[in-house]
Amino acid sequence: MVGDRPGLDDVRIAPPEAAEEQLRSFRPQLLVDGDTEWLGAEALADVLFRIKVMYSDSMDAKVVLDGREEEVKDASTDLLLRVADEARLLYSEDVAP
């Protein structure tokens, strides 16, 4: 799963009360979070790649890739991992010399 994916070298988990500080210090390539609104717009401003899993609506998800947002019904783990792979590739292209 995640441990077998090239380019996903550092994965962090943060409780809601520490999430904004972790975002500022860690600056993740991809953020996966739940459907609670505990992160403010300022904290998310630099997050280009995000998966927001809507637990209260089964496993629906909102996927944000480089400013494009799409809703996915009943997102599977395979889909979430494909999104992570796409985010890694897009990030690599954005930072390539």
BELHU-V935034 format. One record per run of one state. SS is the DSSP state (hx for helix, st for strand, lp for the rest). FROM is the first residue (numbers start at 1). TO is the last residue. If there is no record, write none. Layout:
# BELHU-V935034
((SS FROM TO) (SS FROM TO))
This chain:
# BELHU-V935034
((lp 1 1) (hx 2 4) (lp 5 15) (hx 16 26) (lp 27 29) (st 30 33) (lp 34 40) (hx 41 44) (lp 45 48) (st 49 54) (hx 55 57) (lp 58 59) (st 60 65) (lp 66 67) (st 68 72) (lp 73 76) (hx 77 95) (lp 96 97))
